[in-house]
């Protein structure tokens, strides 16, 4: 039987993964903890 994850479970998992990646990204790149600057950087990189 396939387990059907609820939307909230999936989004929570994705959010946690994203936050972990985000945090390590900031740590590795020695960014100031300015979320908006980092988001802007990520958006304009792509």
RALINFEN-V15560 format. One record per residue. PHI is phi as a letter, one per 20 degrees, with the letter a starting at -180 (NA if undefined). D_CENTER is the distance of its C-alpha to the mean C-alpha in whole Angstrom. Layout:
PHI:D_CENTER
PHI:D_CENTER
This chain:
NA:30
f:27
e:25
e:23
f:20
f:20
f:17
f:16
f:16
f:14
f:11
f:11
f:10
f:8
f:6
f:7
f:6
f:2
f:4
f:6
f:5
g:5
f:8
f:10
f:9
f:11
f:13
f:14
e:15
l:17
f:15
f:16
f:14
d:14
g:11
f:13
f:14
f:11
f:10
f:14
g:14
f:11
f:13
e:16
f:16
f:15
